[in-house]
Amino acid sequence: MLEIIVKPTLGSYMARAKGRKTSASRSEGPLQAAVALLRKLELWGGELQEQDSNHLPQGHVLFHFHPVDEAINDAVN
C-alpha cells in the first residue's frame, strides 16, 4: 500500500507519497493530483481509495493506493 497526501496550494493541489521524493500537482483537484503522482511513479494497476482525512490539516486529502499484485497476494494468503 502506498499512502498519498494531497494538499492545496495556490491554485492547485500537490500530491506526495510517503517514503518517495517525487511529487505531482494538478489544478483540477486532489484526485487528479494523486493520479498524476501514480503515473509519475509508473504505478499503473491497482485501486486508489480516498480515506478519512479528519486528522490532517484542513484541505488535505489522504489516498491509499493498493497495487494489483498486493491485492492478489492478500487473496492468496
C-alpha positions in Angstrom: 0.0 0.0 0.0 1.2 3.5 -0.8 -0.1 6.4 1.2 -0.6 9.7 -0.8 -1.3 13.0 0.8 -2.6 15.8 -1.3 -2.6 19.4 -0.1 -4.0 22.5 -1.6 -1.5 25.1 -2.8 -2.0 28.4 -4.6 -4.4 27.4 -7.4 -3.5 23.7 -7.5 -3.1 20.5 -5.5 0.3 19.0 -4.6 0.5 15.2 -4.2 3.3 13.4 -2.3 3.7 9.8 -1.4 5.2 8.8 2.0 8.7 7.5 1.5 9.1 8.8 -2.0 10.8 12.0 -3.2 8.6 12.5 -6.2 5.6 14.9 -6.2 3.0 15.9 -8.8 0.5 18.8 -9.0 -2.8 19.4 -10.8 -5.2 22.3 -10.8 -8.3 20.2 -11.4 -8.5 18.6 -8.0 -6.9 16.3 -5.4 -7.9 13.1 -7.1 -6.2 14.2 -10.4 -3.1 15.2 -8.5 -2.9 11.7 -6.9 -3.4 10.0 -10.2 -0.7 12.2 -11.8 1.7 11.1 -9.0 0.9 7.4 -9.6 1.7 7.9 -13.3 5.0 9.7 -12.5 5.9 6.7 -10.2 4.9 4.3 -13.0 2.3 2.6 -10.9 -0.5 1.6 -13.3 -2.6 -1.3 -12.0 -4.3 -1.0 -8.7 -7.0 0.7 -6.7 -6.9 4.3 -5.4 -9.2 4.9 -2.4 -9.9 8.2 -0.7 -9.5 7.8 3.1 -10.8 9.7 6.1 -8.7 13.0 6.3 -10.1 14.4 9.5 -6.8 14.0 11.3 -5.0 16.1 8.6 -4.8 19.9 8.3 -7.9 21.4 6.6 -8.0 20.9 2.9 -5.6 18.0 2.9 -6.8 14.7 1.3 -5.5 11.2 2.1 -5.5 8.4 -0.5 -4.3 4.8 -0.3 -3.1 3.0 -3.4 -3.2 -0.7 -3.4 -1.3 -2.3 -6.4 -2.9 -5.2 -8.2 -0.1 -7.6 -7.1 -0.7 -6.6 -3.5 -4.4 -7.5 -3.8 -3.5 -10.9 -5.4 -1.0 -11.7 -2.6 -3.7 -10.8 0.1 -6.2 -13.1 -1.6 -3.8 -16.0 -1.7 -2.6 -15.6 1.9 
